[in-house]
Amino acid sequence: MQLSIAPEADMTYIGDALKLKQILTNLIGNAVKFTDSGSVCLEVRVHEVEAERMNLHFLIKDTGIGIPKDAINQLFEPFNQLDNFMTRKTKGTGLGLAISKKTGGTDVRTNRAIGYR
């Protein structure tokens, strides 16, 4: 796993560390789970600065199996798993991404250009 933190984002923050940990654990866990070869990278960037607030952008990139175009809209739905249960190689409940989106309270989404097949 690779980690890239923008120099301006490399500081101490006040926030909900447990929520952030849960979200990143779910998102990175999925990236690792579905990447048999290649890499998984977490990038932390500064999205915007407002007075004494800084909004961060966490970007997870992987070289995994990709997401079928017709399944993008289902990706963050609870109990939804994109692979067929008869051919599934990985285990899970299908809740990780839905929990991450709900817990994040902001913008958790996929970018079609990254990991998209």
C-alpha positions in Angstrom: 0.0 0.0 0.0 1.2 3.5 -0.9 0.5 6.6 1.0 0.7 10.1 -0.4 0.0 13.1 1.9 0.1 16.6 0.4 2.6 18.7 2.3 -0.1 21.3 3.2 -2.3 18.5 4.7 0.5 17.0 6.9 -0.6 18.4 10.3 -2.7 17.5 13.3 -6.4 17.8 13.0 -9.4 17.9 15.4 -12.3 15.7 14.3 -14.0 12.4 14.7 -11.1 10.0 14.4 -13.4 6.9 14.9 -15.6 7.8 12.0 -12.6 8.5 9.8 -11.0 5.3 10.8 -14.2 3.3 10.0 -14.6 5.0 6.6 -11.0 4.5 5.5 -10.9 0.9 6.9 -14.0 0.0 4.7 -12.8 1.8 1.6 -9.2 0.6 1.8 -10.3 -2.9 2.8 -12.4 -3.2 -0.3 -9.6 -1.9 -2.5 -7.1 -4.4 -1.0 -9.7 -7.2 -1.2 -10.3 -6.8 -4.9 -6.7 -6.1 -5.9 -4.9 -9.4 -6.6 -1.9 -7.7 -8.2 -0.7 -4.1 -8.6 -1.2 -1.5 -6.0 -3.5 0.4 -3.6 -2.8 4.0 -2.9 -4.3 6.5 -0.4 -3.8 10.1 -1.3 -4.7 12.9 1.2 -5.2 16.3 -0.4 -6.4 19.7 0.8 -9.8 20.3 -0.8 -10.5 23.8 0.5 -9.6 26.0 3.4 -12.2 28.2 5.2 -10.9 30.4 8.0 -9.7 27.9 10.6 -11.2 24.8 8.8 -9.6 22.6 6.3 -11.5 20.1 4.2 -9.5 17.1 3.2 -10.0 14.9 0.2 -9.1 11.2 0.7 -8.6 9.4 -2.6 -8.1 5.7 -2.8 -6.8 4.4 -6.1 -6.3 0.7 -6.9 -5.5 -1.6 -9.8 -8.2 -4.0 -8.8 -10.8 -5.9 -10.8 -12.8 -2.7 -11.6 -16.5 -2.0 -11.5 -18.9 -2.9 -14.3 -20.5 0.2 -15.8 -24.0 -1.0 -15.1 -23.2 -1.6 -11.4 -21.9 1.9 -10.4 -25.3 3.1 -9.1 -25.6 0.0 -6.8 -22.2 0.3 -5.3 -23.1 2.1 -2.1 -26.5 0.4 -1.5 -26.7 -1.7 1.8 -26.3 -5.5 1.4 -25.5 -5.1 -2.2 -22.5 -7.1 -3.5 -21.5 -6.7 -7.2 -20.2 -10.2 -7.6 -22.5 -13.2 -7.9 -22.7 -15.2 -4.7 -22.0 -18.5 -6.6 -18.7 -17.2 -7.9 -17.7 -15.0 -5.0 -14.1 -15.4 -3.9 -14.3 -12.7 -1.2 -16.4 -12.6 2.0 -18.4 -9.7 3.3 -21.9 -8.5 4.1 -22.1 -5.8 1.5 -22.4 -3.1 4.2 -18.9 -1.5 4.2 -19.4 1.0 1.4 -23.0 1.9 2.5 -21.8 2.5 6.1 -19.0 4.6 4.8 -21.3 6.8 2.8 -23.8 7.2 5.6 -21.1 7.7 8.3 -19.2 10.2 6.2 -22.1 12.5 6.0 -20.4 14.2 3.0 -19.3 12.9 -0.3 -18.3 9.2 -0.5 -18.4 8.1 -4.1 -16.6 6.3 -6.9 -14.9 7.9 -9.8 -15.6 6.0 -13.0 -12.1 6.8 -14.4 -10.4 5.1 -11.5 -10.7 1.3 -11.2 -13.4 1.3 -13.8 -13.7 -1.5 -16.4 
